[in-house]
């Protein structure tokens, strides 16, 4: 069985500049590479969050309270959470391995 094209005309040959430009943008158009890059970025964000969770968080704010006997109290509040009982200390090496695995996959493709 032979398939006839409707136009029947000849296709023009691509010049080298057009072909080079298309090949340079190929990684930005391939869905598998875009998904791999998005996975790499997600793992990078998890890795950064794991690193930041090792350090105590500092919160500064303004507090206003009211008692039942019409006494108002206003002031500043400073909170410092200390990582006691090994809070998230073990999670960040596994996230780093996953992120480096995604980077290896991107380099291979």
C-alpha positions as CSV (number, residue, x, y, z in Angstrom):
1,X,0.0,0.0,0.0
2,X,1.4,3.4,-0.9
3,X,0.3,6.7,0.7
4,X,0.0,9.7,-1.6
5,X,0.6,13.1,-0.1
6,X,-1.9,15.8,-0.8
7,X,0.6,18.5,-1.7
8,X,2.9,16.4,-3.7
9,X,5.6,19.1,-3.7
10,X,9.2,18.8,-2.7
11,X,10.3,19.8,0.8
12,X,13.1,22.4,1.1
13,X,16.4,21.3,2.6
14,X,17.3,22.9,5.9
15,X,20.3,25.0,6.1
16,X,22.9,24.5,8.8
17,X,22.0,27.5,10.9
18,X,18.4,26.5,11.2
19,X,19.3,22.9,12.1
20,X,21.8,24.1,14.7
21,X,19.3,26.4,16.3
22,X,16.7,23.6,16.4
23,X,19.2,21.2,18.0
24,X,20.2,23.8,20.6
25,X,16.5,24.2,21.7
26,X,15.8,20.5,21.7
27,X,16.4,20.0,25.4
28,X,13.8,22.8,26.2
29,X,11.1,21.1,24.1
30,X,11.4,17.4,25.0
31,X,8.8,16.5,27.6
32,X,11.0,13.8,29.2
33,X,13.8,16.2,29.8
34,X,11.4,18.9,31.1
35,X,10.0,16.4,33.6
36,X,13.5,15.3,34.6
37,X,14.5,18.9,35.2
38,X,11.3,19.5,37.2
39,X,12.1,16.4,39.3
40,X,15.6,17.7,39.9
41,X,14.4,21.1,41.0
42,X,11.9,19.5,43.4
43,X,14.6,17.4,45.0
44,X,16.9,20.4,45.2
45,X,14.1,22.3,47.1
46,X,13.6,19.3,49.5
47,X,17.4,19.2,50.0
48,X,17.5,22.9,50.9
49,X,14.6,22.5,53.2
50,X,16.3,19.6,55.0
51,X,19.4,21.7,55.4
52,X,17.5,24.7,56.8
53,X,15.5,22.4,59.2
54,X,18.8,21.5,61.0
55,X,19.1,25.1,62.3
56,X,16.9,26.5,65.0
57,X,14.2,28.8,63.6
58,X,13.9,32.3,65.0
59,X,10.5,34.0,65.1
60,X,10.0,37.6,66.1
61,X,6.5,39.1,66.5
62,X,4.1,41.5,68.2
63,X,1.8,40.1,70.9
64,X,-1.4,41.6,72.2
65,X,-3.6,40.0,74.8
66,X,-6.7,40.9,76.8
67,X,-7.8,39.7,80.2
68,X,-11.4,39.2,81.3
69,X,-11.1,42.2,83.6
70,X,-10.3,44.8,80.9
71,X,-6.5,44.5,81.2
72,X,-4.7,44.7,77.9
73,X,-1.1,43.5,77.5
74,X,1.1,44.3,74.5
75,X,4.6,43.5,73.7
76,X,7.2,41.7,71.5
77,X,7.7,38.0,71.4
78,X,10.9,36.1,70.3
79,X,10.8,32.4,69.8
80,X,13.8,30.2,69.2
81,X,13.1,26.5,68.6
82,X,16.0,24.3,69.6
83,X,16.5,20.9,67.8
84,X,16.2,18.6,70.7
85,X,15.7,14.9,70.3
86,X,17.4,14.7,66.9
87,X,14.8,16.7,64.9
88,X,15.2,16.0,61.1
89,X,19.0,15.4,61.5
90,X,19.1,12.2,59.5
91,X,16.8,13.1,56.6
92,X,19.1,15.4,54.6
93,X,21.7,12.9,53.3
94,X,19.1,10.8,51.6
95,X,17.7,13.9,49.9
96,X,21.1,14.8,48.6
97,X,21.6,11.4,47.1
98,X,18.3,11.6,45.3
99,X,19.1,15.1,43.9
100,X,22.5,13.9,42.7
101,X,20.8,10.9,41.1
102,X,18.5,13.2,39.1
103,X,21.5,15.3,38.1
104,X,23.3,12.1,36.8
105,X,20.2,11.2,34.8
106,X,20.1,14.7,33.2
107,X,23.7,14.5,32.2
108,X,23.3,11.0,30.7
109,X,20.4,12.2,28.4
